[in-house]
Each structure stands twice: as C-alpha cells, then as structure tokens.
Amino acid sequence: MAHDVVIKNGTVVDGTSSPGFSADVAIDGDKITAIGKNVGTGKKEIDAKGDVVAPGFIDSHTHMDAFVVQYPNGNPVVNYGVTSIVIGDCGASCAPVPPKPEPRQVLVQYLRRVLDKYVDDKDWRWNTFGEYLNYLEGKVAINVLPLMPHSPVRLTVMGEAAYQRAQRLDAPFADDLVRDLVDAGEHSSDATRCALVGHRAVGDGEVAFLEVTMTVDLELDVLHPG
C-alpha cells in the first residue's frame, strides 16, 4: 500500500549530531513511518535531490509574542524551517496585562522597543497569561513554548511602584500570579535570568521578588524536565 507522502532522494539530517545520509522519508497521516532506502511509493512524492530533509527547528529567542497573534501562520520563521518558537524572552511579553492604565502603557511602550512598533494593546483579547495562551490555542500554525515574563508580572503586581525596587510585601502577590502562570502551562526556568538582566537585584525587596520566581521555576524543572 502506498504511503501518503514519500520524500525521495534527500539528505536526511536527523538532529542526533550524526552526519547527514541519503534516504527517503515516508509519511502516513501526521507521522513519519519509515526512513531509508526503498521505503515504497507514495500517493504524493516529493523529489528532494540536492536538499536537506530535517526536523523542524526550534527558535529559542523570537520575541514573537504579539507577532504570532497578528500572523498566526508562523511567517516568516516557517519559511526557513522553524516549527517551534519560544516566547517571553528577556522577561517581555504581552501578558499578563496590568489593570491600571499607566503601567499598561509603560508595558506597551516597552514592548514597542523590544518587539516592534506594531504592538497595540487594542489587539489584546486577554488579561491573564492563561487567557493569552487560551487565545493562541488552535489559532497558530507553529508550536509555542512560553517563558514566564518578568516585566508584565512586575507591572501587574506593583503598578506604578514597579519603577522602584520591589518590597517584600509584593512577593506574595507575585507568588500567586507566577503560580497561576505555571498552572496555565508555562515551561520556564529562564525568567529569573531575564529578570536579573532587566532589573538589578540590589535590595532586600528586589531579591525577595526574584526569589519568588526562582522558587517556582525550580519546581518547573521538576515538573517539566528538559
């Protein structure tokens, strides 16, 4: 019986650090079912002679948090083989959304510098990070792996006081919010490094705020190893 798709005559680079090798790749449904020579015919056959056949790449630093909302087909990264992206890098993302107008605009202006000028909070159809992930669910054509964004968390918890050093009284509120983000399915142990880059940890309050993210991130390493 013919396979759904057979990619013929390509050089397979399989991501294991092994040298590339000449082989055909058979696909049935959404699974690769055979790799090698003489895998059989395909209902659709693609001649990949002179090309590399490889798994989709993971782009670990994209800042596509808002871009993927406007361009859910994954352009432009899918055009050069990326099928999975990491967002929330550098502690920046478009969720959670600060409830107060001034911190919200501070976040928007910050994201326009970090992401691009196209960022507009009028496009945001969410408040919490969980709502943001739910909004993306089923709408985007690439895999999205979110990191916990320190700056929106800080602005949401502290409001205008976010421009100053965090106080220990802010920590419990940050703790609750970060745990909500964990429950929403984030996979980050990177947020504290982002936070340390963006905010100098030079006071008891600041250290306390960062300790909250460190504690939850360590739990994430256990929940989502690798």
C-alpha positions as CSV (number, residue, x, y, z in Angstrom):
1,M,0.0,0.0,0.0
2,A,1.3,3.4,-0.9
3,H,2.3,5.9,1.8
4,D,0.5,9.2,2.0
5,V,3.7,11.1,1.2
6,V,7.3,10.0,0.3
7,I,10.1,12.4,0.2
8,K,12.8,10.9,-2.1
9,N,16.5,11.4,-2.7
10,G,17.1,13.9,0.1
11,T,19.9,14.2,2.5
12,V,18.5,13.4,6.0
13,V,19.9,15.3,8.9
14,D,18.0,13.9,11.9
15,G,19.1,16.1,14.7
16,T,21.1,13.4,16.6
17,S,24.5,15.0,15.6
18,S,25.1,12.1,13.2
19,P,26.3,13.0,9.7
20,G,23.7,13.5,7.0
21,F,22.8,10.5,5.0
22,S,20.9,9.8,1.8
23,A,17.5,8.3,2.4
24,D,13.8,8.5,1.6
25,V,11.2,9.5,4.2
26,A,7.7,8.1,4.3
27,I,4.8,9.9,6.0
28,D,1.4,8.5,6.8
29,G,-1.1,10.8,8.4
30,D,0.9,13.1,10.7
31,K,3.7,10.6,11.5
32,I,7.0,9.6,9.9
33,T,6.6,5.8,9.3
34,A,9.8,4.9,7.5
35,I,13.3,6.3,6.8
36,G,15.7,4.6,4.5
37,K,16.1,3.2,1.0
38,N,13.2,1.6,-0.9
39,V,10.5,2.7,1.6
40,G,7.9,2.2,-1.1
41,T,5.8,4.5,-3.2
42,G,3.7,7.5,-2.1
43,K,0.4,8.9,-3.1
44,K,2.3,12.1,-3.2
45,E,6.0,12.0,-3.9
46,I,8.5,14.9,-3.5
47,D,11.9,14.8,-5.1
48,A,14.3,16.4,-2.6
49,K,17.5,15.7,-4.5
50,G,20.0,18.4,-3.6
51,D,18.0,19.4,-0.5
52,V,18.3,18.6,3.2
53,V,15.3,16.8,5.0
54,A,15.3,17.6,8.7
55,P,13.0,18.0,11.7
56,G,11.6,21.5,12.2
57,F,14.0,23.9,14.0
58,I,13.3,25.4,17.4
59,D,13.9,29.1,17.6
60,S,14.7,29.8,21.3
61,H,14.7,33.6,21.1
62,T,12.0,35.2,18.9
63,H,10.1,38.0,20.6
64,M,7.1,36.9,18.5
65,D,4.6,37.2,21.5
66,A,2.5,39.8,19.7
67,F,3.6,38.9,16.1
68,V,2.1,35.4,16.3
69,V,-1.3,36.9,17.2
70,Q,-1.2,39.1,14.0
71,Y,0.4,36.4,11.8
72,P,-0.8,33.1,13.2
73,N,0.5,31.1,10.1
74,G,4.0,31.4,11.6
75,N,5.6,33.6,8.9
76,P,8.3,34.4,8.5
77,V,10.0,31.8,10.6
78,V,8.3,28.8,8.9
79,N,9.8,29.9,5.7
80,Y,13.3,28.9,6.9
81,G,12.3,25.7,8.7
82,V,11.3,26.8,12.2
83,T,8.3,24.9,13.6
84,S,8.6,25.7,17.3
85,I,9.2,29.1,18.9
86,V,10.0,30.3,22.4
87,I,8.3,33.5,23.6
88,G,8.6,35.6,26.7
89,D,12.3,36.0,26.3
90,C,14.1,38.8,28.2
91,G,11.1,39.0,30.6
92,A,9.0,40.7,27.9
93,S,5.5,39.6,26.7
94,C,2.0,41.0,26.2
95,A,0.5,39.1,29.2
96,P,-0.4,39.3,31.9
97,V,-1.9,42.8,31.2
98,P,-1.5,45.4,34.0
99,P,-5.0,46.5,35.1
100,K,-4.1,50.2,35.6
101,P,-3.8,52.4,32.6
102,E,-0.3,53.9,33.3
103,P,1.5,50.6,33.9
104,R,-0.3,49.2,30.9
105,Q,1.1,51.9,28.7
106,V,4.5,51.5,30.2
107,L,4.3,47.9,29.1
108,V,3.1,48.8,25.6
109,Q,6.0,51.3,25.2
110,Y,8.5,48.8,26.5
111,L,7.2,46.1,24.1
112,R,7.4,48.5,21.2
113,R,11.1,48.8,21.9
114,V,11.7,45.1,22.5
115,L,9.2,43.6,20.0
116,D,8.4,46.3,17.4
117,K,6.3,49.4,16.8
118,Y,3.3,47.3,15.7
119,V,2.4,46.4,19.3
120,D,-1.0,47.8,20.2
121,D,-2.9,46.8,23.3
122,K,-6.2,47.3,21.4
123,D,-5.4,43.9,19.9
124,W,-5.2,42.2,23.2
125,R,-8.2,40.0,24.0
126,W,-6.9,38.7,27.3
127,N,-5.8,39.8,30.8
128,T,-4.1,36.9,32.4
129,F,-1.3,34.8,30.8
130,G,-3.7,31.8,30.9
131,E,-6.2,33.7,28.8
132,Y,-3.4,34.7,26.4
133,L,-2.4,31.0,25.9
134,N,-6.0,30.0,25.5
135,Y,-6.3,32.7,22.8
136,L,-3.4,31.2,20.9
137,E,-4.7,27.6,21.3
138,G,-5.8,26.2,18.0
139,K,-5.1,29.5,16.1
140,V,-1.4,29.3,15.3
141,A,0.3,27.0,12.9
142,I,3.5,26.6,14.9
143,N,4.4,25.2,18.3
144,V,4.7,27.9,21.0
145,L,6.6,27.5,24.2
146,P,6.2,30.4,26.6
147,L,8.6,31.6,29.3
148,M,7.4,33.5,32.3
149,P,7.6,37.2,31.5
150,H,9.1,39.1,34.5
151,S,8.2,42.7,33.3
152,P,4.4,42.2,32.9
153,V,4.3,40.3,36.2
154,R,6.1,43.1,37.9
155,L,3.8,45.8,36.4
156,T,0.7,43.8,37.2
157,V,1.7,43.2,40.8
158,M,3.2,46.6,41.6
159,G,1.6,49.1,39.3
160,E,3.4,52.4,39.2
161,A,5.6,51.2,42.1
162,A,7.2,48.8,39.6
163,Y,9.6,51.6,38.6
164,Q,11.1,51.3,42.0
165,R,12.7,48.4,43.9
166,A,10.2,45.7,44.9
167,Q,9.3,45.3,48.5
168,R,8.9,42.1,50.4
169,L,5.1,42.8,50.7
170,D,5.0,42.4,46.9
171,A,6.3,38.9,46.9
172,P,3.1,37.0,48.0
173,F,1.2,38.7,45.1
174,A,3.9,37.8,42.7
175,D,4.0,34.3,44.0
176,D,0.3,33.8,43.4
177,L,0.5,35.3,39.9
178,V,3.5,33.3,38.9
179,R,1.9,30.1,40.2
180,D,-1.1,30.9,38.0
181,L,1.2,31.2,35.1
182,V,2.7,27.8,35.9
183,D,-0.8,26.3,36.1
184,A,-1.5,27.8,32.7
185,G,1.2,25.7,31.2
186,E,4.4,27.7,31.1
187,H,7.7,25.9,30.9
188,S,10.3,28.4,32.0
189,S,13.3,28.2,34.2
190,D,14.7,31.2,32.4
191,A,12.6,34.0,33.9
192,T,15.0,34.8,36.8
193,R,17.9,35.2,34.4
194,C,15.8,37.6,32.3
195,A,14.7,39.4,35.4
196,L,18.3,39.8,36.6
197,V,19.2,41.3,33.3
198,G,16.4,43.7,33.3
199,H,16.3,44.7,37.0
200,R,19.4,45.0,39.2
201,A,18.9,42.9,42.3
202,V,20.3,45.3,44.9
203,G,17.9,45.4,47.7
204,D,16.0,43.1,50.1
205,G,12.7,43.8,48.3
206,E,14.2,43.2,44.9
207,V,15.8,40.0,46.0
208,A,12.6,38.9,47.6
209,F,10.7,39.5,44.3
210,L,13.2,37.5,42.4
211,E,13.2,34.7,45.0
212,V,9.6,34.1,44.2
213,T,10.3,33.4,40.5
214,M,13.3,31.3,41.4
215,T,11.3,29.1,43.7
216,V,8.5,28.4,41.2
217,D,11.0,27.9,38.4
218,L,12.8,25.3,40.3
219,E,9.5,23.5,40.7
220,L,9.1,23.7,36.9
221,D,12.4,22.0,36.3
222,V,10.9,19.0,38.2
223,L,7.5,19.2,36.5
224,H,8.9,19.6,33.0
225,P,12.5,18.2,32.9
226,G,14.4,19.2,29.8
